[in-house]
């Protein structure tokens, strides 16, 4: 059973919609984007807007405000080793792009405009609160790859990064073409427990200046 509401641009809102093995409470099906004069990008869903240095959509200045909030919790205790996810964002490419098209899973930006004042500016704040029983460890951030090896787990603004490997690393012998200064560790018996650094062609031991 599905209830449909037709919006502009052929967006369809489904409520309590069953599809195969997935049940969707709400689903948008946008029409494929097309080149339109004066339109530089397309958004599926927009909440609020920012024009110049004026933000819209916030209220009482004496109270904290939230642009978007979602809260989820189980109503029935889990009896299997499954993963419940509060937010699942995916971007998928199945095209052979003819330009250097960049795919981003997530983009977060905090802006303080010239002439404006804030106490602190934080791009992303991730908090894990473990007041109850946690059997497999409380983890603030977990980075992984599906079916491939990440070139870098983290990349910083200067191009250097951090990579966690499972392959053997032998200092001054194992090839590494990551930017010089990139830090690496491995869980392999050859190199485990040691801190390595790329010199642009090989892994070498990271050195702490005295």
C-alpha positions as CSV (number, residue, x, y, z in Angstrom):
1,X,0.0,0.0,0.0
2,X,1.3,3.5,-0.8
3,X,-0.1,7.0,-0.6
4,X,1.4,9.4,-3.1
5,X,1.6,13.2,-3.2
6,X,2.8,14.8,-6.4
7,X,5.1,17.8,-6.0
8,X,6.6,20.0,-8.6
9,X,9.5,18.6,-10.8
10,X,7.8,15.2,-10.6
11,X,9.0,14.5,-7.0
12,X,6.8,11.8,-5.4
13,X,6.4,11.4,-1.7
14,X,5.6,7.8,-0.6
15,X,4.3,7.1,2.9
16,X,4.5,3.6,4.4
17,X,5.6,2.2,1.1
18,X,6.8,-1.5,0.8
19,X,9.4,-2.2,-1.9
20,X,10.8,-5.7,-2.2
21,X,12.7,-6.4,1.0
22,X,12.8,-2.7,2.0
23,X,10.0,-0.8,3.6
24,X,10.2,3.0,3.1
25,X,8.2,5.4,5.3
26,X,9.1,8.3,3.0
27,X,10.7,8.2,-0.4
28,X,11.5,10.8,-3.1
29,X,11.8,9.9,-6.7
30,X,13.2,12.9,-8.5
31,X,13.1,13.2,-12.3
32,X,16.6,13.0,-14.0
33,X,18.4,16.3,-14.0
34,X,18.9,18.1,-17.3
35,X,20.8,21.2,-18.5
36,X,18.7,24.3,-18.0
37,X,20.0,27.8,-18.7
38,X,20.7,29.7,-15.5
39,X,20.5,26.5,-13.3
40,X,23.9,25.5,-12.0
41,X,23.0,22.6,-9.7
42,X,20.1,20.4,-8.6
43,X,18.9,19.6,-5.0
44,X,16.6,16.8,-4.1
45,X,15.6,18.4,-0.8
46,X,16.5,21.8,0.6
47,X,15.8,22.9,4.2
48,X,16.4,26.6,4.7
49,X,18.6,28.7,2.5
50,X,21.7,30.8,2.6
51,X,22.1,33.9,0.4
52,X,25.1,36.1,0.8
53,X,25.9,36.4,4.5
54,X,22.2,36.1,5.6
55,X,21.0,32.8,7.0
56,X,17.2,32.0,6.9
57,X,15.2,29.7,9.0
58,X,16.3,30.3,12.5
59,X,14.3,31.8,15.4
60,X,14.7,33.1,19.0
61,X,18.4,34.3,19.4
62,X,18.3,33.3,23.1
63,X,17.6,29.6,22.3
64,X,19.8,27.0,20.5
65,X,18.5,26.2,17.0
66,X,18.8,23.1,14.8
67,X,18.6,23.1,11.1
68,X,17.7,19.4,10.8
69,X,17.1,16.8,13.6
70,X,16.2,13.2,13.5
71,X,16.0,10.8,16.4
72,X,15.6,7.1,16.2
73,X,15.4,4.2,18.7
74,X,14.4,0.6,18.9
75,X,10.9,-0.3,20.2
76,X,11.8,-4.0,20.2
77,X,15.1,-5.4,21.6
78,X,17.5,-6.7,18.9
79,X,18.0,-10.4,19.1
80,X,20.6,-10.7,16.3
81,X,23.9,-9.2,15.4
82,X,22.5,-6.5,13.2
83,X,23.5,-2.8,12.7
84,X,20.9,-0.1,13.2
85,X,21.8,3.1,11.4
86,X,20.5,6.6,12.3
87,X,21.8,8.2,9.1
88,X,22.7,6.4,5.9
89,X,23.9,8.7,3.1
90,X,25.1,7.2,-0.2
91,X,26.1,8.6,-3.5
92,X,26.3,6.1,-6.4
93,X,27.9,6.5,-9.8
94,X,27.2,4.0,-12.6
95,X,28.3,6.2,-15.5
96,X,31.5,6.5,-17.4
97,X,32.0,10.2,-16.9
98,X,34.0,12.0,-19.6
99,X,35.3,14.7,-17.3
100,X,37.1,14.7,-13.9
101,X,33.8,14.3,-12.0
102,X,34.3,14.1,-8.2
103,X,31.9,11.9,-6.1
104,X,31.5,12.9,-2.5
105,X,29.7,10.8,0.1
106,X,29.3,13.8,2.4
107,X,30.2,17.5,2.5
108,X,29.9,19.5,5.7
109,X,30.8,23.2,5.9
110,X,30.6,25.7,8.8
111,X,30.9,29.3,7.7
112,X,31.5,32.5,9.8
113,X,31.2,35.4,7.4
114,X,33.4,38.5,7.6
115,X,32.0,40.9,10.2
116,X,30.2,38.1,12.0
117,X,31.2,36.7,15.5
118,X,30.8,33.3,17.0
119,X,32.3,31.7,20.2
120,X,33.5,28.6,18.4
121,X,33.3,27.3,14.8
122,X,33.1,23.5,14.5
123,X,32.9,21.7,11.2
124,X,31.7,18.4,12.6
125,X,31.2,17.2,16.2
126,X,30.7,13.5,16.8
127,X,29.9,12.3,20.3
128,X,29.6,8.8,21.7
129,X,28.0,8.4,25.1
130,X,28.5,5.0,26.7
131,X,26.5,4.9,30.0
132,X,25.3,1.4,29.5
133,X,27.0,-1.9,28.5
134,X,29.0,-1.8,25.3
135,X,30.4,-5.3,24.4
136,X,32.5,-4.4,21.4
137,X,33.9,-1.0,22.4
138,X,32.6,2.6,22.0
139,X,34.0,4.0,18.7
140,X,33.8,7.7,17.9
141,X,34.7,7.4,14.2
142,X,35.1,4.2,12.1
143,X,36.5,4.4,8.5
144,X,36.3,1.4,6.2
145,X,36.2,0.3,2.6
146,X,34.0,-2.2,0.8
147,X,35.9,-4.5,-1.6
148,X,38.9,-2.2,-2.0
149,X,41.8,-0.7,-0.2
150,X,41.6,3.0,0.7
151,X,44.5,5.0,-0.7
152,X,44.3,7.2,2.4
153,X,42.0,6.8,5.4
154,X,42.4,10.5,6.1
155,X,43.7,13.3,3.9
156,X,44.5,16.7,5.3
157,X,44.4,20.1,3.5
158,X,48.1,20.0,2.5
159,X,47.7,16.6,0.7
160,X,49.4,14.6,3.5
161,X,47.3,12.0,5.2
162,X,47.0,8.9,7.4
163,X,46.6,5.3,6.2
164,X,46.0,2.1,8.1
165,X,47.1,-1.0,6.2
166,X,46.9,-4.8,6.6
167,X,49.9,-5.4,4.4
168,X,53.6,-5.9,5.4
169,X,55.7,-2.7,5.7
170,X,59.5,-2.8,5.9
171,X,61.2,0.5,6.4
172,X,63.2,1.9,3.4
173,X,62.1,-1.2,1.4
174,X,58.3,-1.2,0.9
175,X,57.2,1.1,-1.9
176,X,54.9,4.0,-1.1
177,X,53.9,6.8,-3.5
178,X,51.6,8.7,-1.1
179,X,52.6,12.3,-0.5
180,X,55.8,12.7,1.5
181,X,55.0,13.1,5.2
182,X,51.9,10.8,5.1
183,X,51.8,8.7,8.2
184,X,51.0,4.9,8.0
185,X,50.5,2.0,10.3
186,X,49.8,-1.7,9.6
187,X,48.3,-4.7,11.4
188,X,50.5,-7.1,9.5
189,X,53.1,-9.0,11.6
190,X,55.8,-7.3,9.6
191,X,55.6,-3.7,10.8
192,X,52.9,-3.9,13.4
193,X,53.4,-1.6,16.3
194,X,55.7,0.7,14.4
195,X,55.0,4.2,13.0
196,X,55.9,4.8,9.4
197,X,56.1,7.9,7.2
198,X,56.2,8.2,3.4
199,X,59.1,9.9,1.8
200,X,57.3,10.0,-1.6
201,X,58.7,6.6,-2.8
202,X,59.2,4.4,0.2
203,X,57.9,3.9,3.7
204,X,60.5,5.0,6.3
205,X,60.3,5.1,10.1
206,X,58.6,8.3,11.4
207,X,61.1,10.4,13.4
208,X,60.2,12.6,16.3
209,X,62.5,15.6,16.3
210,X,64.6,16.0,19.5
